[in-house]
Amino acid sequence: MFETLVMDGGKAGQMEATISWAWHTAAVCKGWQVHKSEKGKWSLTARVVRADRFKLQQQPLRFNVPRQGGHWSWPVKAVTVQDQQLTAALGPMEC
């Protein structure tokens, strides 16, 4: 779909996005950025508003971004939270 891509949480990073496990919210993020490298690898950096470390260790996890008419979603392969900063390796985007 995209060769390379950078998406972010809007002006001043105010758009919230979530990481979910089943129907549970594992984390709420602001100031997020999703990157797709030239090699096709997806990654996420974000500021954590709230997180449940137990739920973030479960599988499968999904990173979900609201958009008009629905949402964008990525499977989360690995996630790390340190000092309110979240980084994650993502799988391919699913619309």
N, C-alpha and C positions, 0 to 999 in steps of 0.2 A: 504494500500500500504506500509506504513512505520509504525513501532511501535513507534520509536522516530526518530527525525531528526533535524539536525542543518545545515542550509545553510547560506553562506555569499557571499558578493559582490566581491570575488576574492582577489588576492594579493593587499595589501594596500587599500582595499575597493574602488577600482576605477570603478567597474562595476555599471553603473547607472540602476536603476529600477524606475518604475513610479507607481503612484496611479492615476487611471483614473475615470472620471465620464462621462458616455456616450462617446463621442469622444473627450472630453476635458481632458487635463492633469491637474490634481489637485495638484500634487506634483512630484518632481524629487528627488530621494534619492540616496545617496552613503553611503558606510560604513554600509550597511544593514545586518541584520541577521534575519532569520526566524527560529523559534523554534517550534517543535511539542513535547509536553510533553507526559509522559507515559500515561496520562489520555486522550490523543487525542486532546488536545486543541492547536491551532496554535496561535502564536504571532509574532510580528514584532517589531524590534528596528532599527532605521536608523538615519543618519545625513541628514538633509534636505538641498538640494542645492537651490531649490526654491519651493514655495508653494503658492497656492491661498486659503486663509482660507474660503472664500465663497464656493468654489467648494468642499473643504474637508468636508463641512457640508451637502452636498447633498447625495442622495442615488439613485441607488446603486453605490458603489465605488468598484474598483478592484485594487489589487496590482499585478503588472505584472513584471516578470523577464525574460529578453531575454535569450535564449539558442540556441545552434545550432539546426536548423530545426524548430524553433518555439519559444514558451515561456511557462513559468509556470504562473499560475494565481490563485489568492485566492480572494474570496469576503471579503471585509472589513466590519466588524461588528461595530467597534468603533475606532476612531482615536483621538489622542491628539498630539499637537505640542507645545513645550515649548523650547525657546532658541535654535532653530535649531535642537532639538532632537525630533524625531517622535516615538511614540509608538502606536501600534494598536493591536486589537483583530481580528483575521482572522477566516474565515470559512474554511472548508476542501479544500485542494488543488485540482485544476482542471487543467489537462494537455492540 
